[in-house]
Amino acid sequence: MMPDEGTFLTAKKITIDGLACAELSYILKSNSVAGELHIYVLQYSLFYKNKLIMISFAAGDLTLDGVKILLNKYQGVFKGIMNSFVLLNQWES
């Protein structure tokens, strides 16, 4: 579910807490008071009990090069958070 203004980077199917999940990354351009803002977005989408769960992480900078630096810096953190994501109700008896 990428906005029309987004520039597609990657998409893949992964598994989060035993459930099929989509991982989507893209870059948005937005106008702000400071000028044009570039935003890297890493988005996860999964279904659980007929509910859509979407979790997004973002990092922005005024330059595209700055966003690429932030991407390299924070992508591991974002993925690490999702790697520890647990739906507690799924494991209750």
C-alpha positions as a printed NumPy array, in Angstrom:
array([[  0.   ,   0.   ,   0.   ],
       [  2.355,   2.608,  -1.297],
       [  1.143,   6.175,  -1.888],
       [  1.078,   7.464,  -5.462],
       [  3.931,   9.861,  -4.652],
       [  6.191,   6.992,  -3.539],
       [  9.17 ,   5.579,  -5.433],
       [  9.217,   1.785,  -5.121],
       [ 12.402,   0.193,  -3.759],
       [ 11.68 ,  -3.419,  -2.727],
       [  8.887,  -5.816,  -1.825],
       [  9.101,  -9.346,  -0.527],
       [  7.187, -11.983,   1.365],
       [  8.568, -12.787,   4.805],
       [  7.375, -14.542,   7.966],
       [  6.678, -12.627,  11.182],
       [  5.699, -14.616,  14.296],
       [  4.731, -17.596,  12.134],
       [  2.456, -15.521,   9.871],
       [  2.919, -14.543,   6.228],
       [  3.877, -10.88 ,   5.985],
       [  4.656,  -8.41 ,   3.208],
       [  7.696,  -6.14 ,   3.55 ],
       [  7.575,  -3.042,   1.35 ],
       [ 10.097,  -0.22 ,   1.123],
       [  9.787,   3.035,  -0.762],
       [ 10.862,   6.674,  -0.735],
       [  8.375,   9.558,  -0.551],
       [  8.942,  13.154,  -1.551],
       [  7.026,  15.747,   0.409],
       [  7.122,  19.527,   0.6  ],
       [  7.789,  21.016,   4.013],
       [  8.54 ,  24.461,   5.401],
       [ 12.261,  23.635,   5.2  ],
       [ 12.005,  22.536,   1.557],
       [ 11.597,  19.222,  -0.198],
       [ 11.684,  16.335,   2.273],
       [ 12.705,  12.807,   1.288],
       [ 11.303,  10.04 ,   3.496],
       [ 12.394,   6.392,   3.5  ],
       [  9.534,   4.103,   4.551],
       [  9.763,   0.442,   5.546],
       [  6.289,  -1.046,   5.894],
       [  5.085,  -4.441,   7.114],
       [  1.575,  -5.767,   6.441],
       [  0.051,  -8.98 ,   7.78 ],
       [ -3.358, -10.468,   8.457],
       [ -4.315, -11.902,  11.836],
       [ -7.854, -13.115,  12.638],
       [ -9.4  , -11.194,   9.718],
       [ -7.605,  -7.993,  10.743],
       [ -4.991,  -6.143,   8.714],
       [ -2.001,  -5.102,  10.812],
       [  0.325,  -2.526,   9.263],
       [  3.508,  -1.346,  10.94 ],
       [  5.59 ,   1.38 ,   9.323],
       [  8.993,   2.824,  10.083],
       [ 10.264,   6.038,   8.499],
       [ 13.348,   8.261,   8.383],
       [ 13.508,  11.575,   6.552],
       [ 16.053,  14.117,   5.361],
       [ 16.147,  17.185,   3.123],
       [ 18.378,  15.394,   0.598],
       [ 18.105,  12.031,  -1.113],
       [ 21.711,  11.262,  -0.167],
       [ 20.847,  12.019,   3.472],
       [ 17.959,   9.548,   3.313],
       [ 20.264,   6.868,   1.909],
       [ 22.632,   7.425,   4.843],
       [ 19.71 ,   7.132,   7.286],
       [ 18.534,   3.985,   5.489],
       [ 21.911,   2.338,   6.03 ],
       [ 21.965,   3.522,   9.64 ],
       [ 18.444,   2.507,  10.727],
       [ 17.35 ,  -0.355,   8.488],
       [ 18.889,  -2.908,  10.868],
       [ 17.101,  -1.305,  13.835],
       [ 13.742,  -1.346,  12.03 ],
       [ 14.153,  -4.992,  11.006],
       [ 15.349,  -5.924,  14.493],
       [ 12.2  ,  -4.473,  16.031],
       [ 10.04 ,  -6.47 ,  13.622],
       [ 12.091,  -9.597,  14.275],
       [ 10.996,  -9.417,  17.935],
       [  7.326,  -8.661,  17.122],
       [  4.959, -11.15 ,  18.797],
       [  1.166, -11.445,  18.713],
       [  0.543, -12.759,  22.232],
       [ -3.057, -13.854,  21.52 ],
       [ -1.781, -16.194,  18.839],
       [  0.05 , -18.348,  21.38 ],
       [ -2.546, -18.465,  24.174],
       [ -4.427, -21.739,  24.695]])
